[in-house]
Amino acid sequence: MTTTSGEFALLDETWSSVTPPAARRMLIAAAAAFSVRGYHATTTRDIAAQAGMSPAAVYIHYRSKEELLFQISRIGHATSLSVLTGVSEVDPVERLAAAVRAFASWHAEYHTTARVVQYELSALTPEHLAEVVELRRRIEAAVRDMITEGVRAGVFDVPDVRGATLAVLSLCIDVARWYQPSGRRTPTEIGDLYADLVLRMVGTPT
């Protein structure tokens, strides 16, 4: 699996708030390297080579390889939370559909980052993991609140809200594991498909 120049452009957009530019390049390179090789098989030399910089340059901006992973995880989770909660729809059905559409699409479009964000958590230190877990709890709570709102409004038929929440999140997050840009569906089409699937899951007419 390789990372294309188009994916680098998308990664750069994800980390656009990171400064200085050299620190941003390191995050982009680390996300790409971790996605291809996995965290444990990636060395700081690999990351530096991917960034076109010297190995010593890594430590100018980050204390360790784990610090790079933490920043990727923190920013990636915060970004996906913003995507999930940034929908403007008020109607419970439309709101859940829009949120799922955006969340699933993000995990496809930014699959390189999302793979690292979602599947390398075990390599974080306990302190860093706790911070990321709090963001994950907020993501879970956002989806749970949307489903609960629909149940209260009588438009969703969900006996187990917590279970349905985990199912929705698992469905969307797993997109990052299998998505390939050369595949049959675009990120937008995946978002539309998953929005439809989730509405069927919670018992709404389509």
NORGI-V477126 format. One record per residue. RES is the residue in three letters. SS is DSSP state (@ for helix, = for strand, . for the rest). PHI is phi as a letter, one per 20 degrees, with the letter a starting at -180 (* if undefined). Layout:
RES:SS:PHI
RES:SS:PHI
//
This chain:
MET:.:*
THR:.:c
THR:.:d
THR:.:e
SER:@:f
GLY:@:f
GLU:@:f
PHE:@:f
ALA:@:f
LEU:@:f
LEU:@:f
ASP:@:f
GLU:@:f
THR:@:f
TRP:.:d
SER:.:f
SER:.:e
VAL:.:e
THR:.:c
PRO:.:f
PRO:@:g
ALA:@:f
ALA:@:f
ARG:@:f
ARG:@:g
MET:@:f
LEU:@:f
ILE:@:f
ALA:@:f
ALA:@:f
ALA:@:f
ALA:@:f
ALA:@:f
PHE:@:f
SER:@:f
VAL:@:e
ARG:@:e
GLY:.:n
TYR:.:g
HIS:.:f
ALA:.:e
THR:.:e
THR:.:d
THR:@:f
ARG:@:f
ASP:@:f
ILE:@:f
ALA:@:f
ALA:@:f
GLN:@:f
ALA:@:e
GLY:.:m
MET:.:c
SER:.:f
PRO:@:g
ALA:@:f
ALA:@:f
VAL:@:g
TYR:@:f
ILE:@:f
HIS:@:d
TYR:.:c
ARG:.:f
SER:.:a
LYS:@:f
GLU:@:f
GLU:@:f
LEU:@:f
LEU:@:f
PHE:@:f
GLN:@:f
ILE:@:f
SER:@:f
ARG:@:f
ILE:@:f
GLY:@:f
HIS:@:f
ALA:@:f
THR:@:f
SER:@:f
LEU:@:f
SER:@:f
VAL:@:f
LEU:@:f
THR:@:e
GLY:.:e
VAL:.:f
SER:.:d
GLU:.:f
VAL:.:e
ASP:.:g
PRO:@:g
VAL:@:f
GLU:@:f
ARG:@:f
LEU:@:f
ALA:@:f
ALA:@:f
ALA:@:f
VAL:@:f
ARG:@:g
ALA:@:f
PHE:@:f
ALA:@:f
SER:@:f
TRP:@:f
HIS:@:f
ALA:@:e
GLU:@:f
TYR:.:d
HIS:@:f
THR:@:f
THR:@:f
ALA:@:f
ARG:@:f
VAL:@:f
VAL:@:g
GLN:@:e
TYR:@:c
GLU:.:c
LEU:@:f
SER:@:f
ALA:@:e
LEU:.:f
THR:.:f
PRO:@:g
GLU:@:f
HIS:@:f
LEU:@:f
ALA:@:f
GLU:@:f
VAL:@:f
VAL:@:f
GLU:@:f
LEU:@:f
ARG:@:f
ARG:@:f
ARG:@:f
ILE:@:f
GLU:@:f
ALA:@:f
ALA:@:f
VAL:@:f
ARG:@:f
ASP:@:f
MET:@:f
ILE:@:f
THR:@:g
GLU:@:f
GLY:@:f
VAL:@:f
ARG:@:f
ALA:.:e
GLY:.:m
VAL:.:d
PHE:.:d
ASP:.:d
VAL:.:c
PRO:.:f
ASP:.:c
VAL:@:f
ARG:@:f
GLY:@:f
ALA:@:f
THR:@:f
LEU:@:f
ALA:@:f
VAL:@:f
LEU:@:f
SER:@:f
LEU:@:g
CYS:@:f
ILE:@:f
ASP:.:f
VAL:@:g
ALA:@:f
ARG:@:f
TRP:@:d
TYR:.:f
GLN:.:c
PRO:.:g
SER:.:e
GLY:.:f
ARG:.:f
ARG:.:d
THR:.:e
PRO:@:g
THR:@:f
GLU:@:f
ILE:@:f
GLY:@:g
ASP:@:f
LEU:@:f
TYR:@:f
ALA:@:f
ASP:@:f
LEU:@:f
VAL:@:f
LEU:@:f
ARG:@:f
MET:@:f
VAL:.:e
GLY:.:n
THR:.:d
PRO:.:f
THR:.:c
//
